[in-house]
Amino acid sequence: GAGVSQSPSNKVTEKGKDVELRCDPISGHTALYWYRQSLGQGLEFLIYFQGNSAPDKSGLPSDRFSAERTGGSVSTLTIQRTQQEDSAVYLCASSLGGPSNQPQHFGDGTRLSIL
Amino acid sequence: AQTVTQSQPEMSVQEAETVTLSCTYDTSESNYYLFWYKQPPSRQMILVIRQEAYKQQNATENRFSVNFQKAAKSFSLKISDSQLGDTAMYFCAFNGNQFYFGTGTSLTVIP
């Protein structure tokens, strides 16, 4: 597809389970971002990948959160031992370059609900 | 700390009228970029307009324009001739060494 693709679109799981969220960026985009959007809140930056450089993990809220980007393309965000406060929409975005005037192109997000 | 503040959680405007959404930010960086994004009820975030901090001229995209005051660290969005399709959440965003979004302004265009 032409846009950023995220899967699943919705995920419901029990507290304590691990979840994996997937992001397929726009082809050719070297930068990839993960954000968390809680109800009525803005976007909270989680992690940023740029090419083959070490990712900027400064936004990850705890060591239960991790992300990988394989081959400079698809990325997975993993949340271990999920808690109820992890419930949110997780948005992925990609752009042609890093911090620049290049806009971020967003996916539709994954709505995560922890029971 | 760098932050982006949108002080108007909700706004409404009559169709065809003009509305201005405010955004202020705090940064010690000199080179950065500012964006306004729109998030309709369908959820996907899309770019509305962008501004390079080194440019004094305010960006304009059709009915959308910004008032960028670098010294005041202000970046407001003006929507002219508002249309029903403009109803959405609007987020101000800062791109520098890190990335920050405001908490958003929910805009409703009233027919």
Interface residues (C-beta under 8 A of the other chain):
Chain A: Y33 Y35 Q41 G42 L43 E44 F45 Y48 D56 S58 V89 L91 A93 P99 S100 N101 P103 Q104 H105 F106 G107 D108 G109
Chain B: V4 Q6 Y32 Y33 F35 Y37 S42 R43 Q44 M45 I46 L47 R50 E52 F91 A93 N95 G96 N97 Q98 F99 Y100 F101 G102 T103 G104
